[in-house]
């Protein structure tokens, strides 16, 4: 009989937030806009664009609430495995329907927590151009509003000391958008309903990203 995977710890996520605050504000200069748009209590999903490895930690250190991120299992190696679990993060196998990760993520929402998701599934251009259906599933099934988040500036330049990271003390913008519901109000959870929800979500996230670029003076893609 296999041992059940423990539920992610809210206290651990709070510790992770504290670590994120120290590291992100210590190494860079985050400019946070619209954090008040994140509901102060109750289930919520933070949908973040993903173009650099620091995007997740940056959100953990700038969000007004502790965040439980769905993170690819490949990151849980060596000492990072117990560390990431200890700070309330969720390991997910992206190659299959990971029932454990799904159950844990829905548990976070059922407990009124904040779930962090990279809707594109992997690091890329960070433009929300290709969304997976997982975000719609968690939003509809978990009854949680989605707050779009744009992390901008993490890929515009390379650091001299550590080329894989943005220049130390450079500005990174984190822009939170208005919360919205993914469903159509019918409560349907069919494949068609989730596909339709994914289209609605993509439009909202893409529009927020464009607005965030204009607001922060970052280049707007045409």
N, C-alpha and C positions, 0 to 999 in steps of 0.2 A: 504494500500500500504506500503510495507516494505521499510525502508530507505537503500539506497545503501551504501555498505561498502566503506569507502574512500580508495583511492589508497595508497600503502605504500610510505612513504616520503623518498626521497633521503637525504634530510637534516637530518631527523631523523636517518637514517642508518649511516650517518656520525657521529652523536652524539653517537650512539651505538658503533661505532668503537673506538671513543675516550675513552668511558667507558671501553671497552674491553682492550684497550692498558694499561690503568691504572691498572686494576685489574689483568690481566694476567702477566704483567711484575712486578707488585708489589708483587704478591703472589708466582709466580713460575719463572723459568728461561727459557723462550722459546728460542729455537735455530731454526731460520727460514732459510731454504735453498730453493733456486730456486724461490723466490718471483718475480723475474724479468720475469718469464715465464708467468705471468698473464698479458694478454693484458691491456695496460694502458687506453684504451677507447673502447667503443662498448660493445655489449651484450656478456656475458660470464657466464658459469655455473661452479661453484666450487663443485666438487663431492668429498665428504669427508667420510672416514671410520668412524664408530661410535661405540666406545666401552665404553665411559664414558660421563657423563653429561657435563663435561667441554669442550668437543670437539668443540661444536658450539661456545661458548664464546671465546675459544682459537683461533679459526680461525678468528672470528670477530676482535680480537685484534692484529692479526699478518698479515692478508691479506693486500696487498697494496692498496686496494680499499674498500669502504663501501660495506657490503654484506647484502642482504635481504634473510633471511633463511626461508624455509618452516618448521614450527614447529608444532608438534602435538597439537591439541586443548586442551588436558588435561593440558598443561603447562600454559594456559591462565586462571589462577584462581586468584581471589581476586585482589590485587593491581598489580600483574604481568600482568594482561590483558591490562590495559591502558599503562603500562610501555613498554611491548613488542611491542604493536602497535605503540607507540610513537617513538620507535627507528627503525621503518620501517620493522618489522618482520611480517611474514604472518602466520595466523592460518589456519591449515588444518585438516580436518576430515579424518582420515586414513581408516575409515570403509566404506566409500562410495566415489563416484566420486564427489568431492567437487568443484562445478562449480565456486564458488566465489574465492577459492584459485587458481584454474587453471587460471581464468581470470586475477587475480592480478599478478601471476607469469609471465604469458605471457606479461603483461603490463610492468613489470620490464625489461624484455628483449627488448621489443619494444622501451623502453625509453633509451636503451643502458646501462642498469645497470647490476650488478653482482648478480646472483641468487645462493644461497647456498642450496645444497640438500644432504641429507643422502640417497644414493641410495638403501641401504638395508631396508629402511623404518622404522627401529627401532634400538635401541641399542642392540648390540650383541657381537660377537667376533671381529667385526671390520675388517674382512678379505675379504669383498666384495664377499663372497661365494654365497649369494642369493640376486639378484637384482630384484627390481620391474621395471615395464615398464615405470613408470613416468618420469624417467630421459631421456630415449630415446625420449619420446613424446615431452618434453619441448625443447630438443636439436634440433630435426628435425623441429618441428612446429615453434620454435622461431628463427631458423637459427643461433644458438649460438654454438661456440666451447666449448668443455668441458676441464677443467683443473683438473686432478686428484690431490687430496690432501691426504697425509697420516699424521695423528696425532699419534705420537708414544710416549709411556712413561706414559700415563695418568692412566694406570691400573697396572703398574708393582709393585707398592708398595702402602701401605696405610699410611696416615698421623697419627701421634700419637695424635694430638689434635682433628682432625676431620677425623675419619677413612674412611668416605665416599669420601674423597678427596685425591689426591696425596699428598705426604709430601710437606709441604711448602718449597719454594726455591729449589725444585727438578727440574731437567731438563726435559722439554717436547719438543720433536722435531716436527716441522711442515715442511713437505717437499712437495713442489709444483712440479708437473710434466709438461711435454710438452703438450700444447693445441692440441686437435685433433677434427675432425668432426665425428659425430656419423653416419651420413647418408652415403649412398653408391654413392651419387652424382646424383641419379635419381630424387630426390625430392619426392619420393613416401612416403605416410603417411598411408599406409594400415597396418592392424594388422600384416601381414607377414613381412612387411618392418620394423616395430617397433620391432618385435621379433628378427629379424636378427641384428638390430642395438643394441639391448640389449646384445646380445652375443658378438658383437664386443666391446662394452663398458666394459663388464665384463673382457674380456681378457686384455684390456688396463689398467684398474684399478688394477687388480690383479698383472700384471707385474710391475706397478709403485710401489705398496706396497712392493713387494719383493725387488725391487731396493732400495727403501727408507730404508728398514731394513738393507740392506748391507751397504749402505752409512753412516748410523748413528751408525752402530755397534750393532743394536738391534737384538735379536734372530730371525733367519729366520725359519719359520715353514716348516716342511717337510711332 
